[in-house]
Amino acid sequence: MIDSFFQYQFLQNAAVTGILIGIVAPLLGVFIVVRRLSLIADALSHITLTGIAASLLIEKRVTGINELNPVYMGMVFSVGGAILIEKLRKLYKHYEELAIPIILSGGIGVGVILISLADGFNTDLFSYLFGSVTAVSSSSMWTVFFITIAVITVVILFYKELFVLSFDEEHASIAGVNGRWIHLLFIVMVALVIASSMQVVGILLVSALMTLPVAAALRISASFKQTIGLSIAFGEFSVIFGLISSYHLSVPPGGTIVVIAIMVLIMAILYKKVRNHLYVKGDTV
């Protein structure tokens, strides 16, 4: 793959995009998992699918529109879905978790209708569902790059606020943290990352990249910052070796990335069990 990497532009685009996604997806995933909002990634991914289907439908039915990038339409729908989730969370103050299945169900329903109107599944839609190394254009790569910079900047600037909100929203409110706007900013960042990740990982699998590396890191980390570092390391490992495997096996990269992430999780669980067993055995001796 090394020779092909320097020969083909699409492989360079996929590799760079994958590396960037391997940073921001687990980075935001740590805060998502800690706040017990793991399903929000699934809800926004389905809304993104609706945007992709809408883009393909417009391109097919409207004369003169042939180069509409589905990524940008997916981002618009994903951000819109994120804002709707926040609105619904405020509407159902005592049942905030209802917002996620409402948006998820709506995304699936509208998406199925639009896919049907667009004459069903085609090659383009299949690549967005499961990822494709050939689908990442230079413009998409630069979009992911700027989103990565924006996400890292937001996390650095509002790290303390995000940290406090993740563990104790009441304490954050007492401390004067504007939780409403911080959370809205955070969820918009999540929406943008999900929409921009779909070409490499795939819409149906992007949530796994935001949660599986974090799940592995939580098993062996000793602090919150260590969890972030290990999550990014596991995410990068899964993306890089997933892309290499998908290229040699000629399969969608999303599946291989997720399978490797699951293998990393299993290794982390086994490592934790072995370490605990040796610790207990050492104490008894």
ROPAKOL-379227 format. One line per field, with one value per residue: z, x, y of N, C-alpha, C in turn; residue in three letters. Coordinates in nm, 2 decimals, padded with zeros to 4 digits. Example, Ala and Ser with C-alpha at 12.3 -4.5 7.8 and 13.67 -1.06 7.14 Angstrom:
BEGIN
n.z: c(00.78,00.71)
n.x: c(01.32,01.28)
n.y: c(-00.57,-00.22)
ca.z: c(00.78,00.71)
ca.x: c(01.23,01.37)
ca.y: c(-00.45,-00.11)
c.z: c(00.78,00.79)
c.x: c(01.32,01.29)
c.y: c(-00.33,00.00)
resn: c(ALA,SER)
! end
This chain:
BEGIN
n.z: c(00.00,00.05,-00.18,-00.35,-00.21,-00.25,-00.51,-00.58,-00.55,-00.41,-00.21,-00.05,00.03,00.18,00.38,00.52,00.60,00.75,00.96,01.09,01.16,01.34,01.55,01.64,01.67,01.88,02.08,02.12,02.18,02.44,02.61,02.54,02.62,02.90,02.98,02.94,02.69,02.46,02.26,02.12,01.90,01.73,01.67,01.54,01.32,01.17,01.10,00.95,00.74,00.63,00.52,00.33,00.16,00.08,-00.07,-00.28,-00.40,-00.48,-00.66,-00.85,-00.93,-00.98,-01.24,-01.38,-01.15,-01.07,-00.94,-00.66,-00.34,-00.13,00.13,00.25,00.26,00.43,00.66,00.72,00.78,01.00,01.19,01.22,01.33,01.57,01.70,01.73,01.90,02.14,02.18,02.23,02.46,02.64,02.63,02.73,03.02,03.24,03.12,02.95,02.80,02.60,02.38,02.21,02.10,01.96,01.76,01.63,01.54,01.37,01.18,01.06,00.95,00.77,00.61,00.49,00.33,00.15,00.03,-00.10,-00.28,-00.43,-00.59,-00.45,-00.32,-00.43,-00.58,-00.48,-00.24,-00.10,-00.05,00.13,00.34,00.44,00.42,00.21,00.05,-00.19,-00.20,-00.08,-00.14,-00.23,-00.14,00.06,00.24,00.32,00.44,00.66,00.79,00.87,01.04,01.24,01.35,01.45,01.64,01.82,01.91,02.05,02.25,02.39,02.48,02.63,02.81,03.09,03.15,03.00,03.12,03.39,03.33,03.23,03.45,03.66,03.64,03.80,03.98,03.80,03.71,03.95,03.98,03.79,03.52,03.19,03.10,02.90,02.66,02.62,02.60,02.37,02.18,02.20,02.11,01.85,01.75,01.77,01.58,01.34,01.32,01.30,01.05,00.88,00.90,00.77,00.51,00.53,00.75,00.74,00.76,00.92,01.09,01.22,01.48,01.63,01.62,01.79,02.03,02.09,02.11,02.34,02.52,02.55,02.65,02.90,03.05,03.12,03.19,03.42,03.48,03.38,03.18,03.09,02.98,02.76,02.61,02.56,02.43,02.19,02.09,02.06,01.87,01.65,01.59,01.52,01.29,01.11,01.07,00.99,00.75,00.59,00.59,00.47,00.21,00.11,00.13,-00.02,00.08,00.23,00.43,00.67,00.81,00.86,01.02,01.25,01.33,01.40,01.61,01.79,01.85,01.98,02.20,02.32,02.38,02.57,02.78,02.85,02.93,03.15,03.32,03.35,03.47,03.71,03.82,03.86,04.04,04.26,04.31,04.38,04.62,04.79,04.80)
n.x: c(00.08,00.21,00.35,00.13,00.01,00.16,00.11,-00.16,-00.40,-00.65,-00.61,-00.43,-00.60,-00.79,-00.63,-00.53,-00.77,-00.88,-00.69,-00.73,-00.99,-00.97,-00.86,-01.05,-01.30,-01.28,-01.20,-01.42,-01.59,-01.52,-01.63,-01.90,-01.96,-01.90,-02.10,-02.32,-02.45,-02.43,-02.60,-02.66,-02.49,-02.57,-02.83,-02.77,-02.62,-02.81,-02.98,-02.80,-02.78,-03.03,-03.00,-02.80,-02.95,-03.14,-02.99,-02.89,-03.14,-03.23,-03.02,-03.08,-03.35,-03.37,-03.31,-03.00,-02.85,-02.58,-02.35,-02.37,-02.25,-02.29,-02.19,-02.20,-02.47,-02.54,-02.42,-02.56,-02.82,-02.74,-02.64,-02.88,-03.04,-02.90,-02.95,-03.23,-03.25,-03.15,-03.35,-03.57,-03.48,-03.50,-03.78,-03.88,-03.81,-03.79,-03.76,-03.54,-03.39,-03.56,-03.54,-03.34,-03.42,-03.65,-03.55,-03.38,-03.56,-03.72,-03.52,-03.46,-03.72,-03.78,-03.55,-03.57,-03.80,-03.70,-03.49,-03.63,-03.77,-03.56,-03.51,-03.41,-03.13,-02.80,-02.47,-02.33,-02.47,-02.44,-02.16,-02.16,-02.29,-02.13,-01.87,-01.59,-01.28,-01.23,-01.41,-01.34,-01.29,-01.06,-01.17,-01.34,-01.16,-01.02,-01.23,-01.28,-01.04,-01.05,-01.27,-01.16,-00.96,-01.13,-01.28,-01.07,-00.98,-01.21,-01.24,-01.00,-01.03,-01.27,-01.23,-01.24,-01.51,-01.65,-01.56,-01.66,-01.94,-01.98,-01.96,-02.10,-02.37,-02.53,-02.35,-02.19,-02.38,-02.41,-02.16,-02.16,-02.13,-02.23,-02.42,-02.61,-02.54,-02.28,-02.32,-02.48,-02.30,-02.11,-02.26,-02.32,-02.06,-02.02,-02.21,-02.11,-01.86,-01.96,-02.10,-01.89,-01.73,-01.84,-01.76,-01.53,-01.56,-01.83,-02.18,-02.35,-02.17,-02.02,-02.07,-01.96,-01.69,-01.67,-01.73,-01.62,-01.33,-01.32,-01.45,-01.26,-01.04,-01.14,-01.13,-00.86,-00.74,-00.63,-00.70,-00.90,-00.78,-00.60,-00.77,-00.87,-00.63,-00.56,-00.79,-00.78,-00.54,-00.61,-00.82,-00.68,-00.52,-00.71,-00.82,-00.61,-00.50,-00.74,-00.79,-00.57,-00.62,-00.87,-00.80,-00.63,-00.80,-01.01,-01.26,-01.53,-01.40,-01.52,-01.63,-01.39,-01.25,-01.41,-01.42,-01.15,-01.14,-01.31,-01.16,-00.95,-01.08,-01.15,-00.90,-00.82,-01.00,-00.93,-00.67,-00.71,-00.84,-00.64,-00.44,-00.57,-00.60,-00.33,-00.26,-00.43,-00.34,-00.07,-00.11,-00.21,00.00)
n.y: c(-00.12,00.12,00.21,00.26,00.45,00.69,00.71,00.74,00.98,00.97,00.78,00.91,01.12,00.97,00.85,01.08,01.20,00.99,00.98,01.23,01.20,00.99,01.12,01.33,01.20,01.00,01.18,01.36,01.15,01.06,01.25,01.22,00.95,00.96,01.13,00.97,00.97,00.81,00.71,00.93,00.97,00.77,00.87,01.11,01.02,00.89,01.10,01.23,01.05,01.09,01.35,01.29,01.13,01.31,01.49,01.33,01.28,01.53,01.59,01.40,01.46,01.73,01.94,02.04,02.04,01.88,01.85,01.85,01.83,01.57,01.55,01.81,01.86,01.66,01.75,01.98,01.87,01.71,01.90,02.04,01.84,01.80,02.05,02.03,01.81,01.93,02.12,01.95,01.82,02.03,02.06,01.83,01.81,01.64,01.40,01.38,01.20,01.11,01.27,01.17,00.91,01.01,01.18,01.00,00.80,00.97,01.04,00.79,00.73,00.94,00.93,00.67,00.72,00.92,00.78,00.58,00.75,00.83,00.62,00.40,00.21,00.29,00.29,00.52,00.58,00.35,00.36,00.58,00.47,00.26,00.35,00.44,00.42,00.54,00.75,00.98,01.31,01.58,01.82,01.74,01.63,01.86,01.99,01.82,01.87,02.14,02.12,01.95,02.12,02.32,02.17,02.07,02.32,02.42,02.23,02.27,02.54,02.53,02.32,02.28,02.36,02.17,01.94,01.96,01.98,01.73,01.55,01.66,01.84,02.01,02.12,02.26,02.45,02.59,02.69,02.88,02.82,02.83,02.61,02.55,02.68,02.58,02.31,02.30,02.40,02.19,01.97,02.04,02.03,01.76,01.67,01.78,01.64,01.37,01.38,01.45,01.23,01.02,00.94,00.79,00.61,00.55,00.60,00.43,00.32,00.51,00.59,00.39,00.43,00.65,00.55,00.28,00.29,00.46,00.30,00.09,00.23,00.32,00.09,00.06,00.30,00.55,00.81,01.10,01.25,01.07,00.88,01.02,01.04,00.77,00.69,00.83,00.72,00.45,00.49,00.59,00.38,00.19,00.31,00.35,00.09,-00.03,00.10,00.01,-00.26,-00.27,-00.18,-00.39,-00.61,-00.54,-00.44,-00.25,00.03,00.10,-00.13,-00.28,-00.11,-00.09,-00.36,-00.39,-00.21,-00.33,-00.56,-00.44,-00.34,-00.59,-00.69,-00.50,-00.55,-00.81,-00.76,-00.61,-00.79,-00.99,-00.84,-00.77,-01.02,-01.11,-00.91,-00.97,-01.23,-01.18,-01.03,-01.23,-01.41)
ca.z: c(00.00,00.05,-00.32,-00.40,-00.13,-00.31,-00.65,-00.59,-00.46,-00.33,-00.10,00.04,00.09,00.27,00.49,00.60,00.66,00.86,01.08,01.15,01.23,01.45,01.67,01.69,01.70,02.02,02.17,02.16,02.23,02.58,02.68,02.51,02.70,03.04,03.00,02.91,02.57,02.35,02.15,02.04,01.78,01.63,01.62,01.44,01.20,01.09,01.05,00.84,00.62,00.57,00.44,00.21,00.07,00.02,-00.16,-00.40,-00.46,-00.55,-00.77,-00.95,-00.98,-01.02,-01.36,-01.37,-01.03,-01.09,-00.85,-00.52,-00.25,-00.02,00.26,00.31,00.29,00.55,00.78,00.75,00.85,01.13,01.28,01.25,01.43,01.70,01.76,01.76,02.02,02.25,02.20,02.28,02.59,02.72,02.63,02.82,03.12,03.33,03.04,02.85,02.71,02.50,02.26,02.12,02.01,01.87,01.64,01.56,01.46,01.26,01.08,00.99,00.87,00.66,00.53,00.41,00.22,00.05,-00.04,-00.19,-00.39,-00.51,-00.66,-00.38,-00.29,-00.54,-00.54,-00.40,-00.11,-00.03,00.00,00.25,00.45,00.50,00.40,00.09,00.04,-00.31,-00.20,-00.01,-00.23,-00.16,-00.07,00.18,00.33,00.38,00.53,00.79,00.85,00.94,01.15,01.34,01.41,01.53,01.76,01.92,01.97,02.14,02.36,02.47,02.54,02.72,02.87,03.23,03.15,02.95,03.22,03.50,03.28,03.21,03.57,03.76,03.58,03.90,04.03,03.69,03.72,04.07,03.95,03.69,03.38,03.10,03.05,02.79,02.53,02.61,02.55,02.23,02.10,02.20,02.03,01.71,01.71,01.74,01.45,01.23,01.32,01.25,00.91,00.80,00.91,00.70,00.38,00.56,00.84,00.70,00.85,01.01,01.18,01.28,01.62,01.69,01.64,01.90,02.16,02.12,02.17,02.47,02.61,02.57,02.73,03.03,03.12,03.17,03.22,03.56,03.50,03.27,03.07,03.03,02.90,02.64,02.53,02.52,02.33,02.06,02.04,02.01,01.76,01.54,01.56,01.45,01.16,01.02,01.03,00.92,00.61,00.53,00.57,00.37,00.08,00.07,00.12,-00.11,00.15,00.29,00.54,00.80,00.87,00.91,01.13,01.36,01.38,01.48,01.74,01.88,01.89,02.08,02.33,02.38,02.44,02.69,02.88,02.89,03.00,03.28,03.40,03.38,03.57,03.84,03.87,03.91,04.16,04.37,04.34,04.45,04.76,04.86,04.83)
ca.x: c(00.00,00.30,00.37,00.00,-00.02,00.23,00.07,-00.30,-00.45,-00.76,-00.56,-00.38,-00.71,-00.85,-00.54,-00.52,-00.90,-00.89,-00.61,-00.79,-01.11,-00.92,-00.84,-01.16,-01.41,-01.27,-01.19,-01.56,-01.66,-01.50,-01.73,-02.03,-01.97,-01.91,-02.23,-02.42,-02.52,-02.37,-02.69,-02.68,-02.41,-02.65,-02.94,-02.72,-02.58,-02.93,-03.02,-02.70,-02.83,-03.15,-02.94,-02.74,-03.06,-03.20,-02.89,-02.90,-03.27,-03.22,-02.93,-03.15,-03.47,-03.37,-03.23,-02.90,-02.77,-02.51,-02.23,-02.41,-02.17,-02.38,-02.13,-02.25,-02.61,-02.54,-02.38,-02.68,-02.92,-02.69,-02.65,-03.02,-03.08,-02.84,-03.03,-03.36,-03.23,-03.14,-03.49,-03.66,-03.43,-03.56,-03.92,-03.90,-03.70,-03.78,-03.74,-03.45,-03.34,-03.66,-03.51,-03.26,-03.50,-03.74,-03.47,-03.33,-03.68,-03.75,-03.42,-03.48,-03.84,-03.76,-03.44,-03.63,-03.88,-03.62,-03.41,-03.72,-03.80,-03.44,-03.50,-03.34,-02.98,-02.71,-02.33,-02.30,-02.54,-02.37,-02.03,-02.18,-02.34,-02.02,-01.74,-01.51,-01.15,-01.23,-01.51,-01.30,-01.23,-00.97,-01.25,-01.39,-01.04,-01.00,-01.34,-01.25,-00.92,-01.09,-01.35,-01.07,-00.90,-01.23,-01.31,-00.96,-00.98,-01.32,-01.21,-00.90,-01.08,-01.38,-01.21,-01.29,-01.65,-01.69,-01.53,-01.75,-02.07,-01.98,-01.97,-02.20,-02.43,-02.58,-02.23,-02.15,-02.47,-02.38,-02.03,-02.17,-02.11,-02.35,-02.43,-02.70,-02.47,-02.17,-02.37,-02.52,-02.18,-02.06,-02.34,-02.30,-01.93,-02.04,-02.28,-02.01,-01.77,-02.03,-02.12,-01.76,-01.66,-01.91,-01.70,-01.43,-01.61,-01.97,-02.29,-02.40,-02.06,-01.94,-02.09,-01.87,-01.55,-01.68,-01.75,-01.54,-01.20,-01.34,-01.48,-01.13,-00.96,-01.19,-01.09,-00.72,-00.70,-00.63,-00.75,-00.98,-00.70,-00.54,-00.87,-00.87,-00.51,-00.57,-00.90,-00.73,-00.44,-00.69,-00.89,-00.59,-00.47,-00.82,-00.84,-00.49,-00.50,-00.86,-00.78,-00.48,-00.69,-00.98,-00.74,-00.58,-00.91,-01.11,-01.39,-01.55,-01.32,-01.59,-01.63,-01.26,-01.21,-01.49,-01.37,-01.02,-01.17,-01.37,-01.05,-00.87,-01.16,-01.14,-00.76,-00.82,-01.08,-00.85,-00.55,-00.76,-00.86,-00.51,-00.37,-00.63,-00.57,-00.20,-00.26,-00.49,-00.25,00.05,-00.15,-00.23,00.13)
ca.y: c(00.00,00.23,00.26,00.31,00.58,00.80,00.71,00.77,01.09,00.93,00.71,01.01,01.19,00.88,00.84,01.20,01.22,00.89,01.01,01.34,01.15,00.91,01.21,01.40,01.12,00.95,01.30,01.39,01.03,01.05,01.33,01.16,00.83,01.00,01.19,00.87,01.01,00.73,00.69,01.05,00.95,00.70,00.95,01.21,00.95,00.86,01.23,01.26,00.97,01.17,01.46,01.23,01.08,01.43,01.54,01.24,01.29,01.66,01.58,01.32,01.51,01.87,01.96,02.14,02.02,01.76,01.84,01.88,01.74,01.52,01.58,01.94,01.85,01.58,01.84,02.07,01.79,01.67,02.01,02.07,01.74,01.83,02.16,01.98,01.73,02.03,02.18,01.85,01.80,02.13,02.04,01.71,01.83,01.52,01.28,01.43,01.09,01.09,01.35,01.10,00.82,01.08,01.22,00.88,00.75,01.06,01.03,00.67,00.73,01.04,00.87,00.56,00.77,00.99,00.68,00.52,00.84,00.84,00.49,00.30,00.22,00.29,00.28,00.63,00.57,00.24,00.41,00.66,00.39,00.18,00.40,00.40,00.49,00.62,00.85,01.10,01.41,01.68,01.92,01.67,01.62,01.99,02.02,01.75,01.93,02.26,02.08,01.90,02.24,02.38,02.08,02.08,02.45,02.43,02.14,02.33,02.66,02.50,02.19,02.28,02.36,02.04,01.84,01.98,01.94,01.58,01.48,01.72,01.96,02.10,02.19,02.35,02.56,02.67,02.76,02.99,02.77,02.84,02.48,02.54,02.71,02.49,02.18,02.32,02.41,02.06,01.88,02.08,01.98,01.61,01.66,01.80,01.52,01.25,01.41,01.45,01.10,00.92,00.89,00.69,00.51,00.51,00.66,00.33,00.27,00.62,00.60,00.29,00.50,00.75,00.48,00.17,00.33,00.51,00.18,00.02,00.32,00.32,-00.03,00.06,00.43,00.59,00.94,01.14,01.29,00.95,00.82,01.09,01.01,00.63,00.68,00.88,00.63,00.33,00.53,00.60,00.24,00.12,00.37,00.32,-00.06,-00.06,00.15,-00.08,-00.39,-00.26,-00.17,-00.52,-00.70,-00.48,-00.43,-00.11,00.05,00.11,-00.25,-00.32,-00.02,-00.13,-00.49,-00.37,-00.14,-00.43,-00.64,-00.36,-00.35,-00.72,-00.70,-00.41,-00.62,-00.92,-00.71,-00.57,-00.91,-01.05,-00.75,-00.78,-01.16,-01.11,-00.83,-01.05,-01.34,-01.12,-01.00,-01.36,-01.46)
c.z: c(00.00,-00.09,-00.38,-00.33,-00.20,-00.46,-00.67,-00.49,-00.37,-00.20,00.00,00.11,00.20,00.40,00.58,00.67,00.77,00.98,01.16,01.23,01.35,01.57,01.73,01.74,01.85,02.12,02.21,02.22,02.38,02.66,02.66,02.61,02.85,03.07,02.97,02.79,02.45,02.23,02.07,01.91,01.68,01.58,01.52,01.31,01.11,01.03,00.93,00.71,00.55,00.48,00.32,00.11,00.00,-00.09,-00.29,-00.47,-00.54,-00.67,-00.89,-01.02,-01.03,-01.14,-01.34,-01.25,-01.04,-01.00,-00.71,-00.43,-00.14,00.12,00.33,00.34,00.42,00.68,00.82,00.83,00.99,01.23,01.32,01.35,01.57,01.78,01.81,01.89,02.15,02.28,02.27,02.43,02.69,02.74,02.73,02.93,03.21,03.26,02.92,02.75,02.59,02.37,02.16,02.04,01.92,01.74,01.56,01.48,01.35,01.15,01.00,00.90,00.75,00.56,00.44,00.30,00.11,-00.03,-00.14,-00.31,-00.48,-00.58,-00.59,-00.36,-00.43,-00.49,-00.45,-00.26,-00.03,00.03,00.12,00.37,00.52,00.48,00.27,00.08,-00.09,-00.31,-00.14,-00.11,-00.15,-00.08,00.06,00.29,00.40,00.48,00.67,00.86,00.93,01.06,01.27,01.42,01.50,01.66,01.86,01.99,02.08,02.26,02.45,02.55,02.65,02.79,03.01,03.24,03.10,03.05,03.34,03.45,03.27,03.33,03.67,03.70,03.68,03.96,03.93,03.69,03.83,04.05,03.85,03.54,03.30,03.03,02.92,02.66,02.51,02.55,02.41,02.14,02.09,02.10,01.88,01.66,01.68,01.61,01.33,01.21,01.26,01.10,00.83,00.81,00.82,00.58,00.41,00.64,00.80,00.81,00.95,01.11,01.25,01.43,01.70,01.71,01.75,02.03,02.19,02.17,02.31,02.57,02.64,02.67,02.88,03.11,03.18,03.21,03.37,03.59,03.37,03.15,03.00,02.94,02.77,02.55,02.48,02.41,02.19,02.00,01.99,01.88,01.63,01.50,01.47,01.31,01.07,00.97,00.96,00.77,00.53,00.50,00.47,00.23,00.03,00.05,00.03,-00.05,00.20,00.41,00.68,00.88,00.94,01.03,01.26,01.42,01.46,01.61,01.84,01.93,02.00,02.21,02.40,02.45,02.57,02.81,02.94,02.97,03.14,03.37,03.44,03.49,03.71,03.90,03.93,04.03,04.28,04.41,04.42,04.59,04.84,04.90,04.94)
c.x: c(00.09,00.32,00.25,-00.03,00.04,00.18,-00.07,-00.34,-00.56,-00.72,-00.50,-00.49,-00.77,-00.77,-00.54,-00.66,-00.92,-00.81,-00.67,-00.92,-01.08,-00.88,-00.97,-01.28,-01.40,-01.26,-01.33,-01.63,-01.64,-01.61,-01.88,-02.06,-01.99,-02.04,-02.35,-02.51,-02.47,-02.47,-02.71,-02.60,-02.50,-02.77,-02.89,-02.68,-02.70,-02.99,-02.93,-02.74,-02.94,-03.10,-02.87,-02.84,-03.12,-03.12,-02.90,-03.03,-03.28,-03.14,-03.00,-03.27,-03.47,-03.27,-03.13,-02.81,-02.71,-02.39,-02.26,-02.34,-02.26,-02.33,-02.19,-02.39,-02.63,-02.51,-02.49,-02.78,-02.87,-02.69,-02.79,-03.08,-03.03,-02.92,-03.17,-03.35,-03.22,-03.28,-03.58,-03.61,-03.49,-03.71,-03.96,-03.79,-03.68,-03.75,-03.65,-03.40,-03.44,-03.62,-03.43,-03.34,-03.60,-03.67,-03.42,-03.44,-03.72,-03.65,-03.44,-03.60,-03.83,-03.66,-03.49,-03.71,-03.80,-03.53,-03.50,-03.75,-03.68,-03.41,-03.41,-03.19,-02.91,-02.57,-02.29,-02.35,-02.47,-02.24,-02.05,-02.22,-02.22,-01.88,-01.67,-01.39,-01.15,-01.33,-01.46,-01.23,-01.14,-01.05,-01.30,-01.28,-01.02,-01.11,-01.32,-01.13,-00.97,-01.19,-01.27,-01.01,-01.00,-01.26,-01.20,-00.96,-01.09,-01.29,-01.10,-00.95,-01.19,-01.36,-01.27,-01.44,-01.71,-01.67,-01.63,-01.90,-02.08,-02.01,-02.08,-02.26,-02.48,-02.46,-02.19,-02.24,-02.44,-02.25,-02.04,-02.14,-02.24,-02.36,-02.51,-02.62,-02.35,-02.21,-02.42,-02.40,-02.11,-02.13,-02.34,-02.16,-01.94,-02.11,-02.19,-01.91,-01.83,-02.05,-02.00,-01.69,-01.72,-01.84,-01.59,-01.49,-01.75,-02.07,-02.33,-02.30,-01.99,-01.95,-02.00,-01.73,-01.55,-01.69,-01.66,-01.40,-01.21,-01.37,-01.35,-01.05,-01.01,-01.15,-00.95,-00.67,-00.71,-00.68,-00.83,-00.89,-00.63,-00.64,-00.88,-00.75,-00.52,-00.68,-00.86,-00.63,-00.51,-00.77,-00.80,-00.54,-00.58,-00.84,-00.73,-00.49,-00.62,-00.85,-00.68,-00.55,-00.79,-00.92,-00.70,-00.69,-01.02,-01.25,-01.40,-01.47,-01.39,-01.60,-01.50,-01.22,-01.29,-01.45,-01.24,-01.05,-01.23,-01.26,-00.96,-00.95,-01.15,-01.00,-00.75,-00.89,-00.99,-00.73,-00.59,-00.78,-00.73,-00.44,-00.43,-00.61,-00.43,-00.18,-00.31,-00.39,-00.12,00.01,-00.16,-00.10,00.20)
c.y: c(00.13,00.29,00.32,00.44,00.70,00.82,00.77,00.88,01.05,00.85,00.81,01.09,01.10,00.87,00.96,01.22,01.12,00.93,01.13,01.29,01.06,00.99,01.27,01.32,01.06,01.07,01.34,01.27,01.02,01.13,01.28,01.04,00.87,01.06,01.10,00.91,00.93,00.72,00.82,01.05,00.88,00.78,01.05,01.15,00.92,00.99,01.26,01.18,01.03,01.28,01.41,01.19,01.20,01.49,01.46,01.26,01.42,01.65,01.50,01.38,01.65,01.89,02.07,02.13,01.88,01.74,01.88,01.78,01.70,01.54,01.70,01.93,01.76,01.66,01.92,01.99,01.75,01.78,02.05,01.97,01.76,01.94,02.11,01.89,01.82,02.09,02.08,01.82,01.91,02.12,01.93,01.72,01.71,01.39,01.32,01.32,01.06,01.16,01.26,01.00,00.89,01.12,01.10,00.82,00.83,01.05,00.91,00.68,00.82,00.98,00.76,00.62,00.84,00.89,00.61,00.62,00.86,00.71,00.40,00.32,00.22,00.29,00.39,00.62,00.46,00.28,00.50,00.58,00.31,00.23,00.36,00.48,00.58,00.74,00.98,01.19,01.50,01.78,01.86,01.66,01.75,02.03,01.95,01.81,02.05,02.23,02.03,02.02,02.30,02.30,02.09,02.21,02.47,02.35,02.21,02.45,02.63,02.37,02.18,02.28,02.23,01.93,01.84,01.94,01.79,01.50,01.53,01.85,02.06,02.18,02.29,02.47,02.65,02.75,02.86,02.95,02.77,02.71,02.47,02.57,02.62,02.36,02.19,02.33,02.27,01.97,01.91,02.03,01.83,01.59,01.68,01.69,01.40,01.27,01.40,01.32,01.00,00.86,00.78,00.58,00.46,00.56,00.56,00.29,00.38,00.63,00.50,00.35,00.60,00.68,00.37,00.20,00.38,00.39,00.10,00.10,00.32,00.20,-00.02,00.19,00.46,00.73,00.98,01.18,01.17,00.87,00.89,01.05,00.86,00.61,00.72,00.78,00.50,00.37,00.54,00.47,00.17,00.18,00.34,00.18,-00.10,-00.02,00.05,-00.21,-00.38,-00.25,-00.31,-00.62,-00.66,-00.48,-00.29,-00.09,00.06,-00.02,-00.30,-00.24,-00.06,-00.26,-00.48,-00.30,-00.24,-00.52,-00.57,-00.36,-00.48,-00.74,-00.61,-00.48,-00.74,-00.87,-00.67,-00.69,-00.98,-00.97,-00.76,-00.92,-01.16,-01.02,-00.90,-01.16,-01.29,-01.09,-01.12,-01.42,-01.38)
resn: c(MET,ILE,ASP,SER,PHE,PHE,GLN,TYR,GLN,PHE,LEU,GLN,ASN,ALA,ALA,VAL,THR,GLY,ILE,LEU,ILE,GLY,ILE,VAL,ALA,PRO,LEU,LEU,GLY,VAL,PHE,ILE,VAL,VAL,ARG,ARG,LEU,SER,LEU,ILE,ALA,ASP,ALA,LEU,SER,HIS,ILE,THR,LEU,THR,GLY,ILE,ALA,ALA,SER,LEU,LEU,ILE,GLU,LYS,ARG,VAL,THR,GLY,ILE,ASN,GLU,LEU,ASN,PRO,VAL,TYR,MET,GLY,MET,VAL,PHE,SER,VAL,GLY,GLY,ALA,ILE,LEU,ILE,GLU,LYS,LEU,ARG,LYS,LEU,TYR,LYS,HIS,TYR,GLU,GLU,LEU,ALA,ILE,PRO,ILE,ILE,LEU,SER,GLY,GLY,ILE,GLY,VAL,GLY,VAL,ILE,LEU,ILE,SER,LEU,ALA,ASP,GLY,PHE,ASN,THR,ASP,LEU,PHE,SER,TYR,LEU,PHE,GLY,SER,VAL,THR,ALA,VAL,SER,SER,SER,SER,MET,TRP,THR,VAL,PHE,PHE,ILE,THR,ILE,ALA,VAL,ILE,THR,VAL,VAL,ILE,LEU,PHE,TYR,LYS,GLU,LEU,PHE,VAL,LEU,SER,PHE,ASP,GLU,GLU,HIS,ALA,SER,ILE,ALA,GLY,VAL,ASN,GLY,ARG,TRP,ILE,HIS,LEU,LEU,PHE,ILE,VAL,MET,VAL,ALA,LEU,VAL,ILE,ALA,SER,SER,MET,GLN,VAL,VAL,GLY,ILE,LEU,LEU,VAL,SER,ALA,LEU,MET,THR,LEU,PRO,VAL,ALA,ALA,ALA,LEU,ARG,ILE,SER,ALA,SER,PHE,LYS,GLN,THR,ILE,GLY,LEU,SER,ILE,ALA,PHE,GLY,GLU,PHE,SER,VAL,ILE,PHE,GLY,LEU,ILE,SER,SER,TYR,HIS,LEU,SER,VAL,PRO,PRO,GLY,GLY,THR,ILE,VAL,VAL,ILE,ALA,ILE,MET,VAL,LEU,ILE,MET,ALA,ILE,LEU,TYR,LYS,LYS,VAL,ARG,ASN,HIS,LEU,TYR,VAL,LYS,GLY,ASP,THR,VAL)
! end
